[in-house]
Amino acid sequence: YKGASINVWGNLDLDNVNDNAGEFNEIDLTLDYTHTIKEFSVSGGMIYYDFPNTDFRSTLELYVAAGVDILLQPCLTVYFDVDQAQGFYGTLGLSHSFDLPDSESVSWSLDLATSIGLGSSQYVDFYFGVHNAAFTDFYAEGSLPITIFDQLTISPYVGVAMVLDNALRSQMDESDNFLVGAVLSWSI
């Protein structure tokens, strides 16, 4: 509403690698405000992370983001965990959207995005057990948002996430992950 939004995101474990198949292992609640002037946008907000069915404790992050609506739409986002990690994490992302032919009631596009992340020593220590600032991750995604009657959007996506730093990779069972999913959103 007028730049403000509330988002709920959850991760349902579909395999039994962590002995919790069919259970949620992360639920995030995001409060965001975004202001746009011409091709520039600035966002700020908070994210509350809950990790049900895991040994992780809930935590809270504050964030700010700045982006420019030009070729490749660069965006810089900085998060600060004010609770458990008490550290910074930042991402630099690039994205591009290709409009596809619309009909009267349906519009859609092909969206491509990539980002690279950097974590402070406190952040990296909390999440990976290594006390060094590091380039933590690389992510690439393709999605196909389909909007019906300007309100309902279904966005199937595929992505790949990779841990970049060798010291961090050595702390993980799986440092590269292939993701498949869908996002459902309703706008008022």
Buried (B, 14 or more C-beta within 10 A) or exposed (E): EEEEBEEEEEBEBEEEEEEBEEEBBBBBBBEBEBEEEEEEBEBBBBBBBBBEBBEBEEBBBEBEBBBBEEEEBBBEBBBBBEEBBBBBBBBEBBBEEEEEEEEEEEBBBEBBBBBBBBBBBBBBBBBBEBEEBBBBBBBBBBBBBBBEEEEEBBBEBEBBBEBBBEBBBEBEEEBEEEEEBEEEEEEE
